[in-house]
Amino acid sequence: MTEPPAGKPGEIRLFIGLILIVIGVLWLVASGLCSAAFFVSLFTEAGDFREALSIVPMILLVGGFSCGVGFAVYVVGRAMRPKS
């Protein structure tokens, strides 16, 4: 059996890295759009502006955590792929 050269990553590693990059980007986009949609709907449907502003930190906390997880998946995928 032939093994890949020491400096070149295997095909499986490249494929899994690509899958993780795609999942990370989709996760970032989905959580960002969901947070933005909730934010917009909160301000368009809320009767009291102060009440709407009091919910914004919760949106940023939950949406920010989700975006952070998506970014971490993206970074792991980029680390598995070669620089060029």
C-alpha positions as CSV (number, residue, x, y, z in Angstrom):
1,M,0.0,0.0,0.0
2,T,1.2,3.5,-0.7
3,E,0.8,6.2,1.9
4,P,0.4,9.9,1.1
5,P,3.5,12.0,1.6
6,A,4.1,13.3,5.1
7,G,3.4,17.0,4.1
8,K,0.2,16.3,2.2
9,P,-3.1,15.7,4.0
10,G,-5.3,12.8,3.1
11,E,-8.4,13.1,0.9
12,I,-10.7,12.1,3.8
13,R,-9.3,14.9,5.9
14,L,-9.8,17.4,3.1
15,F,-13.4,16.2,2.5
16,I,-14.3,16.4,6.2
17,G,-12.7,19.8,6.5
18,L,-14.8,21.0,3.5
19,I,-18.0,19.6,5.1
20,L,-17.2,21.4,8.4
21,I,-16.6,24.6,6.6
22,V,-19.9,24.4,4.8
23,I,-21.8,23.4,8.0
24,G,-20.1,26.3,9.9
25,V,-21.0,28.9,7.2
26,L,-24.6,27.6,7.0
27,W,-24.9,27.7,10.8
28,L,-23.6,31.3,10.9
29,V,-26.0,32.4,8.2
30,A,-29.0,30.7,9.7
31,S,-28.4,31.9,13.2
32,G,-27.6,35.4,12.0
33,L,-30.8,35.6,9.9
34,C,-32.9,34.1,12.7
35,S,-31.6,36.7,15.2
36,A,-32.1,39.5,12.7
37,A,-35.6,38.4,11.9
38,F,-36.5,38.2,15.6
39,F,-35.0,41.6,16.2
40,V,-36.9,43.2,13.3
41,S,-40.2,41.5,14.3
42,L,-39.7,42.6,17.9
43,F,-39.5,46.2,17.0
44,T,-42.3,46.2,14.4
45,E,-44.8,44.4,16.6
46,A,-43.9,45.6,20.0
47,G,-46.1,48.3,21.5
48,D,-43.6,49.6,24.0
49,F,-40.1,50.6,22.9
50,R,-38.5,50.1,26.3
51,E,-39.9,46.5,26.5
52,A,-38.4,45.8,23.1
53,L,-35.0,47.1,24.1
54,S,-35.0,45.0,27.3
55,I,-35.3,41.8,25.2
56,V,-32.4,42.8,22.8
57,P,-29.6,41.5,25.2
58,M,-31.3,38.1,25.2
59,I,-31.4,38.0,21.4
60,L,-27.7,39.0,21.3
61,L,-26.8,36.4,23.9
62,V,-28.6,33.4,22.3
63,G,-27.8,34.5,18.7
64,G,-24.2,35.3,19.6
65,F,-23.6,32.0,21.3
66,S,-25.1,30.2,18.2
67,C,-22.9,32.3,15.9
68,G,-19.9,31.5,18.0
69,V,-20.5,27.7,17.7
70,G,-20.9,28.1,14.0
71,F,-17.7,30.1,13.8
72,A,-15.9,27.4,15.8
73,V,-17.1,24.7,13.4
74,Y,-15.9,26.8,10.5
75,V,-12.4,27.4,12.1
76,V,-12.0,23.6,12.7
77,G,-12.9,23.0,9.1
78,R,-10.4,25.6,7.9
79,A,-7.7,24.0,10.2
80,M,-8.3,20.6,8.5
81,R,-7.8,22.0,5.0
82,P,-4.4,23.1,3.7
83,K,-3.5,26.7,3.3
84,S,-3.1,26.3,-0.5
